[in-house]
Amino acid sequence: MTPKRLLMVTSLYPYGTGEAFVAAELEHLSQCFGTIDLVPIFYEPGTAARPVRQRVDLAYADARWGTLRLLRVAGALLAALVRYRWAADLGSILAGPRKLDSLKELVRALYRARMFERFLADRERAGEGVDLIYYYWLLPEIQGALAFRKAGGSRVRIVCRAHGGDLYEYLKPGGYAGLRRSIVSGIDAVHTISEDGLRYLRQRFPAFAAKFHTARLGVADPGFLNVQPTAGPLSLVSCSFVVPGKRLHLIVDAIAHLLAADPALEVRWTHVGDGPLLDAVRARAAGAFAPFGARGEAVFKGYLTQPELMAVYRDEGFDAIVNVSDTEGIPVSLMEACAAGIPMIATDVGGTAEIVNAANGVLIHADADVATIAAAMLRLRDRAAARSCRKSARLHWEAHFNAAANYGRFARTLAAGAGRELDLAPGSRSRHPDPATR
């Protein structure tokens, strides 16, 4: 049998520091495909890529972001306006709010789709055909692949994952995601990382429900369990980019609330991750904790690689990990903590309820106030009671977020072309979703 050829489209990987979980998935994909080419849609010229065994094709990113970008974009947009169907999208935009934002979204989707169609045609002419195009995100470029397939009569399969910000249209400024209906109608399969995402798609596009499936992400077994603190401060950890949507200021304010309410309490908060708001959050913590002296401590470790983060979980004991994001798919940071047996406190957004529950932590309302977040933190101060949470967290990881099981199953499904027939979440109820369970 001829080895199958895969084209995997990412956001930046193997460039940058994001999409760190792609590496584990590639290990399993490489066992099922003869060749894999990686296509990041963006990279920073002059920066080094992370080491990978796969070939990295930068032709699309170079065309989109290179020195002749404006000319290429303009040409692609004009061609897309002629070749693609977009009138229905325009009608929807004109009937909705924030029309300018949505018009910009449509324009971006059109030129990106056309540029990707040209990229695929160039590869085909160079003898670089593929059997499967797999988009790691639900991207406008998918429309380009659909147009390429239709124009040339190709039999290439086209599938994607869908996470959070790329999936939920209501997160877009105007509530519109470029060419979404056309993409959904033409693609072979969309694999959401959560049941919540699956329900969203099936409710939004019921006519195409058979194309939607759940394929969870996962993390590897760290080979250890985090050691529960037995004495000393309430020890909390968070792990995220420092951006507005992560709402780290609420963690700061909740800790200050606890310190003010109990003069005997000590709290140590460790944050892993960097981002544009890091200095602001650091300053907020310094100011908020200053009245309480040594009872309140904030430690900012900055960006850590996944092995470095695991070293922190191995060497330092934590009572809980805290995530108060306003939107999520399913946070990989919670999967990592779950695998290490760390109890979780998180807001009920996206698919977070699929990893955090009453057995392994505290799930709080998406718009929880500071007092509610503080109360959740205090619940895990009872270390005797929290022991069962730690065991449950580890068991939940084994059942639902074990990378070896999830990625192996997903890779075999992609290679077999069985996405239409197989739901990938163990114990999934997604074949007959009940909207009332959202």
Sequence and secondary structure as in RCSB ss.txt:
>XXXX:A:sequence
MTPKRLLMVTSLYPYGTGEAFVAAELEHLSQCFGTIDLVPIFYEPGTAARPVRQRVDLAYADARWGTLRLLRVAG
ALLAALVRYRWAADLGSILAGPRKLDSLKELVRALYRARMFERFLADRERAGEGVDLIYYYWLLPEIQGALAFRK
AGGSRVRIVCRAHGGDLYEYLKPGGYAGLRRSIVSGIDAVHTISEDGLRYLRQRFPAFAAKFHTARLGVADPGFL
NVQPTAGPLSLVSCSFVVPGKRLHLIVDAIAHLLAADPALEVRWTHVGDGPLLDAVRARAAGAFAPFGARGEAVF
KGYLTQPELMAVYRDEGFDAIVNVSDTEGIPVSLMEACAAGIPMIATDVGGTAEIVNAANGVLIHADADVATIAA
AMLRLRDRAAARSCRKSARLHWEAHFNAAANYGRFARTLAAGAGRELDLAPGSRSRHPDPATR
>XXXX:A:secstr
    EEEEEESSTTSSS  TTHHHHHHHHTTT SEEEEEES   TT      SSEE  HHHHHHHSTTHHHHHHH
HHHHHHHHS  HHHHHHHHTSS HHHHHHHHHHHHHHHHHHHHHHHHHHHTT   SEEEESS  THHHHHHHHHH
HHT   EEEEEE STTT GGGSTTS  TTHHHHHHH SEEEESSHHHHHHHHHH GGGGGGEEE    B   SS 
     SSSEEEEEES  SGGG HHHHHHHHHHHHHH TT  EEEEEE   TTHHHHHHHHHHHHGGGGGGEEEEE
EE   HHHHHHHHHHS  SEEEE  S  S  HHHHHHHHTT  EEEE  TTGGGT  TTTEEEE TT  HHHHHH
HHHHTT HHHHHHHHHHHHHHHHHH BHHHHHHHHHHHHHHT TTT   STT  TTS  GGG 
